[in-house]
């Protein structure tokens, strides 16, 4: 039966590892088995593109599929971009990638392997992760979804009723994490953000990037804490907070409670502009392999409780906040869904 069905493939092109996922033509996931390879960025962009095509070939063979079943491919890639399809200079990739027309190179490589042109969707990896998590969260409903994924930075995606992300006209992604936080509600100082802004971006209060600031500010209240006497740098000490929080450490929990409150305020702020029905919280804090259930429940509860008073009355009890569910598969699956939705829209038009 699978040999007769059309499939859509997604490539998640990370700086370190690249992953492949796929969906059937009805949008259901082909497999939850994670297929990944080293990206090999040091070998240059041409070699990376060739490796992506080889990985798709291996993925198809693994699932008894053929290239003639592939109706489209999606590529999830981190920014920045000089223009559509062309990479800008990234701190995580070699200089050889800056100015490289990745869209055209991947289109050409796919056509060479398949023996025909393959439609390609190209977009921000956070956006495409949002597409997959949105489908999982809302099921068959027609609803809008925001995904927030705190990690090193704050991924932010808005997914419309058509299943596709809001890209904007210049950023190719939603930068809600760099909106200014209401510092008077948080009782916080305007920490500088890695983006260069000093107005107090939400990102610096909700992610790893701001943990050293939060830790340094609170450590004097815990003079006997192991991190207070540590000789590690503040950033290295901040890396230990997540593990300590899983053990119920009061200092670590205080800091993550603060970050959850900040994220709750961002949810309420975005609800004013986007009026979404679902908010999906992703990132490492929601990873079942990295955090315990009681920690995740506590974090999400604080996000909900913080956002609720600032919502309009019709939004209370309607806006639903859920944890991400797809983990490392989300961006590859989202890339596959994105090209599927684009093809559906094109054929319907």
C-alpha positions, 0 to 999 in steps of 0.5 A: 500500500505504501508504494502507491501513496505520495509522501512529503519529506522534511530535512532539519538542517542543524549546524551540528546534526541534520534530521529527516522525517516524513508525512503521508499525503494525509498529514500523518507521520510516516514514522516517529523513528529519528533519523539523523546524521552529522551535518558536516558543516566543515566540509562546506555547503555543497557537501552538506546539501549532498549529505541531505539528499543521501539521508533522504535516500536512506530514509526512503529505503528504511521505510520501503519508499521510492523517490517517485513517491516524493511530492515535495521536500521541506527544509528547516534551517536556522537564520539569519538570511541575506534574502530568501533562500540565501544564508547570512553569516551565522555564528554556528556555521563556517564562513563558507555558508554566508551568501550561499544560495541554499534554496537553489542548490538543494532544488538542483540536488533533489532534481538530480537524484529524483530525475525531476523537479521536486517542490521545496519549502524553505523556512526558519527551523523554529517556524517549522517546529511550530507547524508540527507542534500546532498540528499535534496540539489542535488535531482536526480543529481549525485554530491558531497556535503559538509555540514558545521554545525557551532554550539557549534563546527563545524560539517563537512561532505563530501558526495560522488556521492554514497550518502555515507559519507567519513569516513577516516581510523581513525577518523570515520568522517571528521574533516575539522573544525580543519584545520588551518585557514588563519589568515592573511586573517582574521586579527585574532590571533591564538586562542586555540581550544577545540581540543588542537591545537593552530594553529588556527582551523577554528572551533574556528573562526566559532562557539560558542566555539570562540565567547568569544574570538571574543567578548572580542577582539571587546568590547573595540570598543563598550564601551557603549554597554550593553555587555560591562557593563554586569557582566556576564562572557564572555561566558554568554555574548557570548550566547546573541549575536545571539539574539542581531544580530536578532535585528540588533545590530552592535557589534553582526552583526560584529562578525557574519559577521567575522564568515561568512567570516571565513566559506567562507574561509573554503569552498574555502579551502575544494573546493581545496581538494574535488571539491564538487558541493554543500555546505550545511550550517547547524547549529543553525544560519540557523534554521528558528526558531532561526534566521530571514530570513534577518540574514540568507541571510546576513550570506550566502551572506558573505560566498559566497562572501568570497569563490568566489575569491579563487575558480578555474575558473571552480568552480565559478558559479558551486559551489552552497552554500545552507542552510540546510533544514531538521533541527532536522530530518537530522541525523535520516533521514540520518541514514536511507538513509545510510543503504538504500544506503549500502544495495543497493550497496551490492545487486548491487555487 
